[in-house]
Amino acid sequence: MRWTNLGREALYTLVGLVSAIATLLVFPLLAVGFLSTVVGGLGLWLLPWLVLGLVRWAEAHRRRAAAVLGEPDVPRRATLPSGVGARWRWLASDPEVRRALRWAPRFLGGALPLGLFGLLCVGGLLGTVVVVALWPLLPEGEAGLLALPVESWGAALLQGGAQFALLAALTRWVLPPFTRWQARDSLAALTPTAEERLAERVDELTESRAGVLDAHGAELRRIERDLHDGTQARLVAIALRLGVAREELPADSGTLGRLLAEAHEGAEEAMTELRGVIRSMYPPILADRGLQGALTSVAAGAAVRTELELGELGRLPAAVEAAAYFVVTESLTNVAKHSGSDRARVRLTRNGDRLLTEIADGGVGGVDESRGSGVVGIRRRVAALDGTVTVDSPVGGPTVVRAELPCGS
């Protein structure tokens, strides 16, 4: 073992003694925070901060343990969410909080006796040197080594050498294994399990997906606005000029008149196609009325009588609104074309971070996705947002299409 490693482990043990004494304060502080919650309500604000302090304290010890063991470390910094309710949900559900609470008593049980043992070894070495060097200056009977009084330089050197060798052996061969054991125990208590790492990764991906959805929605709205206000307006102007030019040409203009007519018709077809692209990408009615207003308009103008049920949807990313709108309109088109039913029911509800869309009809059922029923397009649109679609359509009906879209928390 290198002397640098021995020094690092001895320092870890001695600092651990001080940390263990400080960790003793955790339990009365948490008790005060809990009691203040029950009695005066102050703990509603105070207790989450106290627990956050414990989590960061535990994280500092996890980094120390990883350093003394020479293992790679991934920095983690816990933060409190905004709002009292969110903070208490964090207290109740965050695995990092549970790990810190489990770690504190384990750390005390290991670091406190180990720190005292390390203090005995390291402090004993220094004390031995001091006693051997200064024993003549100490009051008579106060100088002792190996539990024996020191009365001469020979006894001081002999007893001091034996005591120093014993303490050095303990420091060299006994203290390090216990130190590494205690560090591994702390690291094991504070390192997420495979299941916890997977759950944390899912949470991170969910949060990043929500950000991507917001950014994607903003980009959709920008593109829709640019196409509507820019490209479409220019096409309209071109079509108008071409129409005026056709009116000004004489009837016998021949090839020029025919080419101008084709250009005019092509401009109008391009406008029609552009409107279709805009509607499929982000329907303008969503920007004007929002999802609930847009679906109300769709239900009122549907080819079949449509019953619309809308729950409290809250704020939704634009991409999710566009996908839900597409699911409803495409499903109602399928009902009108294929079901043989004269009525449909559309229901939208929000369950946490999921938007649930359900379209049901009383038709003949037996949907065959391989024959171009439109369900394939619905699946693709929903899958692009990591959503799911289920279709329940037994022969004889009814048909129920359910789409579940992630919409953030």
C-alpha positions in Angstrom: 0.0 0.0 0.0 1.3 3.5 -0.9 1.8 5.9 2.0 -0.4 8.4 0.2 -3.3 5.9 0.3 -2.6 5.2 4.0 -2.7 9.0 4.7 -5.9 9.4 2.7 -7.6 6.6 4.5 -6.5 7.9 7.9 -7.7 11.3 7.1 -11.1 9.9 5.8 -11.4 8.1 9.2 -10.7 11.1 11.3 -12.9 13.4 9.2 -15.6 10.7 9.5 -15.5 11.0 13.3 -16.2 14.7 13.1 -18.9 14.1 10.4 -20.5 11.4 12.6 -20.8 13.7 15.5 -22.3 16.3 13.2 -24.7 13.7 11.8 -26.0 13.1 15.3 -27.7 16.5 15.0 -29.8 15.3 12.1 -32.3 13.4 14.1 -33.2 16.1 16.6 -33.4 18.7 13.7 -35.7 16.5 11.8 -37.8 15.9 14.9 -38.1 19.7 15.4 -39.1 20.1 11.8 -41.8 17.4 12.1 -43.1 18.8 15.4 -43.3 22.3 14.0 -45.3 20.9 11.1 -47.8 19.3 13.4 -48.0 22.2 16.0 -47.5 25.5 14.1 -47.3 24.6 10.4 -43.8 26.1 10.1 -42.4 22.7 9.2 -44.4 22.7 6.0 -41.7 25.1 4.8 -38.9 24.0 7.1 -38.9 20.2 6.9 -38.2 20.0 3.2 -35.2 22.3 3.5 -33.9 20.2 6.5 -34.3 17.0 4.4 -32.6 18.6 1.4 -29.7 19.5 3.7 -29.4 15.8 4.8 -29.5 14.7 1.2 -26.7 17.0 0.2 -24.8 16.0 3.4 -25.1 12.4 2.4 -24.1 13.2 -1.2 -20.9 14.8 0.1 -20.1 11.6 2.0 -20.8 9.5 -1.1 -18.3 11.5 -3.0 -15.7 11.1 -0.2 -16.3 7.4 -0.1 -15.9 7.1 -3.8 -12.7 9.1 -3.7 -11.1 7.0 -0.9 -12.0 3.8 -2.8 -10.7 5.2 -6.1 -14.0 4.6 -7.8 -15.5 6.9 -10.5 -18.0 9.4 -9.3 -21.0 11.0 -11.0 -21.8 14.3 -9.3 -25.5 14.6 -8.2 -27.0 17.7 -6.7 -30.5 17.5 -5.3 -32.8 20.5 -5.6 -36.1 21.3 -4.2 -39.1 21.6 -6.6 -41.2 24.8 -6.5 -44.3 24.8 -4.3 -45.1 23.4 -0.9 -47.2 20.5 -2.4 -44.5 19.5 -4.9 -41.8 19.6 -2.1 -43.8 17.3 0.1 -44.4 14.9 -2.8 -40.6 15.0 -3.3 -40.2 14.1 0.4 -42.6 11.2 0.1 -41.5 9.7 -3.2 -37.9 10.7 -4.1 -35.6 7.6 -3.7 -32.6 9.9 -2.9 -34.5 11.0 0.3 -35.0 7.4 1.3 -31.4 6.6 0.7 -30.2 9.5 2.8 -32.5 8.6 5.7 -31.3 5.0 5.6 -27.7 6.1 5.3 -27.6 8.3 8.4 -27.9 5.6 11.1 -25.7 3.2 9.2 -23.0 5.9 8.9 -23.2 6.7 12.6 -22.9 3.0 13.5 -19.8 2.6 11.4 -18.0 6.0 11.3 -18.3 6.8 15.1 -16.4 3.7 16.5 -14.1 3.6 13.5 -13.2 7.3 14.0 -12.5 6.7 17.6 -10.2 3.8 16.7 -8.5 6.0 14.1 -8.0 8.8 16.6 -6.5 6.2 19.0 -4.0 5.0 16.4 -3.0 8.3 14.8 -3.2 10.3 18.1 -1.4 7.6 19.9 1.5 7.7 17.5 1.9 11.5 17.9 1.4 11.2 21.7 4.1 8.5 21.9 6.6 10.7 20.2 5.7 13.6 22.5 6.1 11.6 25.6 9.4 10.0 24.6 10.8 13.5 23.7 9.4 15.4 26.7 9.1 12.9 29.5 11.7 14.7 31.8 9.5 17.8 31.6 6.3 16.1 32.7 5.3 16.0 36.4 6.6 12.9 38.2 4.4 9.9 37.6 2.6 11.5 34.7 4.8 10.1 31.9 3.7 6.6 30.9 4.1 4.3 27.9 2.5 0.9 27.5 0.7 1.5 30.8 4.1 1.6 32.5 5.7 4.7 34.1 8.8 6.1 32.4 11.6 6.7 34.8 14.7 6.8 32.5 15.7 7.5 28.9 16.3 3.8 28.4 12.7 3.0 29.5 11.4 5.8 27.4 13.1 4.6 24.3 12.3 1.0 24.9 8.7 1.4 25.9 8.1 4.2 23.4 9.5 2.1 20.6 7.3 -0.8 21.4 4.2 1.3 21.8 4.9 3.2 18.5 5.5 -0.1 16.7 2.2 -1.5 18.0 0.2 1.6 17.0 2.0 1.8 13.6 1.0 -1.8 13.0 -2.6 -1.1 13.8 -2.6 2.0 11.6 -0.9 0.2 8.8 -2.7 -3.2 8.7 -5.8 -2.9 10.8 -7.2 0.6 10.2 -7.3 0.5 6.3 -9.5 -2.5 5.9 -12.0 -1.2 8.3 -11.9 2.2 6.6 -12.5 0.7 3.2 -15.3 -1.4 4.6 -17.0 1.7 6.1 -16.5 3.6 2.8 -18.0 0.8 0.8 -20.9 0.6 3.2 -21.6 4.3 2.7 -21.3 4.0 -1.0 -23.7 1.0 -1.1 -26.2 2.9 1.0 -26.2 6.0 -1.2 -25.7 4.5 -4.7 -29.0 3.9 -6.6 -30.0 0.4 -7.3 -30.5 -0.7 -10.9 -34.3 -0.3 -10.5 -33.8 3.2 -9.0 -31.4 4.2 -11.8 -33.9 3.1 -14.4 -36.7 5.0 -12.7 -34.5 8.1 -12.4 -33.6 7.8 -16.1 -37.2 7.5 -17.0 -38.0 10.6 -15.0 -35.1 12.5 -16.8 -36.4 11.4 -20.2 -39.9 12.3 -19.3 -38.8 15.8 -18.3 -36.6 16.2 -21.3 -39.4 15.0 -23.5 -41.7 17.6 -22.1 -39.2 20.2 -23.0 -38.9 18.8 -26.5 -42.7 18.8 -26.9 -42.8 22.5 -25.8 -40.1 23.4 -28.2 -41.6 21.3 -31.0 -45.0 23.0 -30.4 -43.5 26.4 -30.5 -41.8 25.5 -33.8 -45.0 24.2 -35.3 -46.8 27.4 -34.4 -44.0 29.4 -35.9 -44.0 27.4 -39.2 -47.8 27.5 -39.4 -47.8 31.3 -38.9 -45.0 31.8 -41.5 -46.8 29.6 -44.0 -50.2 31.2 -43.4 -49.0 34.8 -43.3 -46.2 34.6 -45.8 -46.2 31.8 -48.3 -50.0 31.5 -48.5 -50.5 35.2 -48.8 -48.0 35.4 -51.7 -49.7 32.5 -53.5 -53.1 34.3 -53.1 -51.6 37.4 -54.6 -50.1 35.5 -57.5 -53.4 33.7 -58.1 -55.2 37.0 -58.1 -52.8 38.6 -60.6 -53.0 35.6 -62.8 -56.8 35.7 -62.7 -56.8 39.4 -63.6 -54.3 38.7 -66.4 -56.6 36.0 -67.8 -59.6 38.4 -67.8 -57.5 41.0 -69.7 -56.4 38.6 -72.4 -58.6 38.4 -75.5 -60.5 35.2 -76.1 -58.3 34.3 -79.1 -55.0 34.6 -77.3 -54.1 30.9 -78.1 -51.1 29.3 -76.5 -50.5 32.3 -74.2 -54.0 32.1 -72.8 -53.8 28.4 -72.3 -50.5 28.7 -70.4 -51.9 31.5 -68.3 -54.9 29.4 -67.4 -52.8 26.5 -66.4 -50.6 28.8 -64.3 -53.7 30.2 -62.6 -55.1 26.7 -61.9 -51.7 25.5 -60.7 -51.5 28.4 -58.2 -55.0 27.6 -56.9 -54.1 23.9 -56.5 -50.9 24.9 -54.7 -52.9 27.0 -52.3 -55.3 24.1 -51.7 -52.4 21.8 -51.0 -50.7 24.3 -48.8 -53.8 24.7 -46.7 -53.9 20.9 -46.3 -50.3 20.9 -45.2 -51.0 23.6 -42.6 -54.1 21.8 -41.3 -52.2 18.5 -40.9 -49.2 20.1 -39.3 -50.9 22.5 -36.9 -54.5 23.4 -37.7 -55.0 27.2 -37.5 -58.2 26.6 -35.5 -56.1 25.3 -32.7 -54.2 28.5 -32.5 -57.4 30.5 -32.6 -59.6 28.6 -30.3 -57.5 26.1 -28.4 -58.1 22.3 -28.4 -61.5 22.5 -26.6 -62.9 25.1 -29.0 -61.5 23.3 -32.0 -63.0 20.0 -31.0 -66.3 21.7 -30.3 -66.3 23.0 -33.9 -65.3 19.6 -35.3 -68.1 17.9 -33.4 -70.7 20.4 -34.6 -69.6 20.0 -38.2 -69.1 16.3 -38.2 -70.9 14.1 -40.8 -72.4 12.0 -37.9 -74.0 13.3 -34.7 -71.2 13.6 -32.2 -71.4 13.7 -28.4 -68.4 15.6 -27.0 -67.1 15.1 -23.4 -64.2 17.3 -22.3 -62.6 17.0 -18.9 -60.3 19.6 -17.3 -57.3 19.4 -19.7 -55.1 22.2 -18.5 -52.2 23.5 -20.5 -51.1 21.1 -23.2 -48.0 21.2 -25.5 -48.9 22.3 -29.1 -47.7 19.0 -30.6 -50.0 17.1 -28.2 -53.0 19.3 -29.1 -52.3 18.8 -32.8 -52.0 15.0 -32.4 -55.2 14.8 -30.3 -57.0 17.0 -32.9 -55.8 14.7 -35.7 -56.9 11.5 -33.8 -60.4 12.9 -33.3 -60.9 14.2 -36.9 -59.5 11.1 -38.5 -61.6 8.8 -36.3 -64.8 10.8 -37.0 -64.0 10.5 -40.7 -63.6 6.8 -40.4 -66.9 6.6 -38.5 -68.7 8.4 -41.3 -67.1 6.4 -44.1 -66.9 2.8 -42.7 -68.9 2.2 -39.5 -72.4 2.6 -40.8 -73.3 4.4 -37.6 -75.1 7.8 -37.4 -73.6 8.8 -34.1 -70.3 8.9 -32.3 -69.0 9.8 -28.8 -65.7 11.7 -28.2 -64.2 11.9 -24.8 -61.0 13.6 -23.7 -59.7 13.5 -20.1 -56.3 14.1 -18.5 -54.8 11.7 -16.0 -51.7 13.3 -14.5 -49.2 13.6 -17.3 -51.3 11.6 -19.9 -54.0 12.9 -22.2 -56.6 10.2 -22.8 -58.6 10.4 -26.1 -61.5 8.0 -26.8 -63.7 7.9 -29.8 -66.6 5.3 -29.9 -69.3 4.5 -32.4 -72.2 2.0 -32.6 -71.4 0.8 -36.0 -70.6 -2.6 -37.5 -67.1 -2.9 -36.1 -64.5 -5.3 -37.6 -61.9 -2.6 -38.3 -59.2 -4.0 -40.6 -56.1 -1.8 -40.3 -54.5 -3.4 -43.4 -57.2 -2.1 -45.7 -56.5 1.6 -45.2 -59.0 2.4 -42.4 -57.0 5.4 -41.3 -56.0 3.8 -38.0 -52.4 3.3 -39.3 -52.0 7.1 -39.7 -53.4 7.6 -36.2 -50.9 5.1 -34.8 -48.0 6.8 -36.5 -49.0 10.3 -35.4 -49.4 9.2 -31.8 -46.2 7.0 -31.8 -44.2 10.0 -32.9 -44.9 11.5 -29.4 -44.3 8.2 -27.6 -48.0 7.6 -27.1 -50.1 4.5 -27.6 -53.2 3.6 -29.5 -55.6 0.7 -28.9 -58.5 -0.3 -31.1 -61.3 -2.4 -29.9 -63.5 -3.3 -32.8 -65.2 -6.7 -32.7 -67.3 -7.8 -35.7 -70.8 -6.4 -35.1 -69.4 -3.4 -33.1 -69.0 -1.2 -31.4 -65.6 0.3 -32.3 -63.6 2.2 -29.7 -60.4 3.9 -30.5 -58.3 5.0 -27.5 -55.2 7.1 -27.8 -52.9 8.0 -24.8 -50.5 10.9 -25.3 -47.8 12.1 -22.9 -48.4 15.8 -22.1 -45.9 16.6 -19.3 -46.7 17.0 -15.5 
